Amino acid sequence: MKKERGKRKFKDSYPNIDYFVHSVGRVDIGGDSMDPAFIRATDEGGNVWDSGKKVYKDLDSALEDLEKGLEKRVREVGR
């Protein structure tokens, strides 16, 4: 797939998420009627962050919340 000019890489837009999924844990996106969080981050110890929201207006909004939510955790693990 050819890269379009002007497109930013994921790691440029969401550096904390990028670091987290490559070095610390994983991110789950999407939910169901039984799950109170649309997006969450987990590591070996369990839940690191969750949105507490079932619905977002768009995926970018969910990723922006996760990016902010992971900022402290990424600093703690030494990035």
C-alpha positions in Angstrom: 0.0 0.0 0.0 1.4 3.4 -1.0 1.7 6.0 1.7 -0.3 9.1 0.9 1.5 12.5 1.4 0.1 14.4 4.3 -1.0 11.3 6.2 0.5 10.9 9.7 1.7 7.7 11.1 -0.2 6.2 14.1 2.8 6.6 16.4 3.0 10.3 15.6 -0.7 10.9 16.5 -0.8 8.5 19.5 2.7 8.0 20.8 1.6 6.7 24.2 -0.6 4.1 22.7 2.0 3.1 20.2 4.6 2.6 23.0 2.2 0.8 25.3 1.2 -1.8 22.7 4.7 -2.4 21.5 6.4 -2.5 25.0 3.9 -2.9 27.8 0.5 -4.5 27.1 -2.5 -4.5 24.8 -5.5 -2.4 23.9 -9.0 -3.7 23.5 -11.5 -1.7 21.4 -15.2 -2.3 21.2 -17.7 -3.6 23.6 -20.9 -5.3 24.2 -24.0 -4.7 26.4 -22.2 -6.4 29.4 -19.0 -4.3 29.2 -19.0 -0.8 30.6 -15.9 0.3 28.7 -15.6 0.8 24.9 -11.8 0.9 25.0 -9.3 -0.3 27.6 -5.6 -1.0 28.1 -4.3 -4.0 30.0 -0.9 -5.4 31.0 0.3 -8.5 32.9 -1.2 -7.1 36.1 -4.6 -6.6 34.6 -6.5 -3.4 33.8 -4.4 -0.3 33.4 -7.0 2.1 32.0 -10.6 2.0 30.8 -12.8 4.6 29.3 -15.8 4.1 31.6 -17.8 5.0 28.5 -19.8 2.6 26.4 -20.2 4.8 23.4 -18.0 7.4 21.6 -19.0 9.6 18.7 -16.1 8.2 16.7 -13.0 6.1 17.1 -10.7 9.1 17.1 -12.4 10.4 20.3 -11.9 7.0 22.0 -8.2 6.9 20.9 -7.7 10.5 22.2 -9.1 9.5 25.6 -6.8 6.4 25.7 -3.8 8.5 24.7 -4.4 10.8 27.6 -5.2 8.0 30.0 -1.9 6.1 29.2 0.3 9.1 29.5 1.0 8.6 33.2 1.4 4.8 32.8 4.0 5.2 30.0 6.0 7.6 32.1 5.9 5.1 35.0 7.4 2.3 32.9 10.2 4.6 31.8 9.6 5.8 28.3 
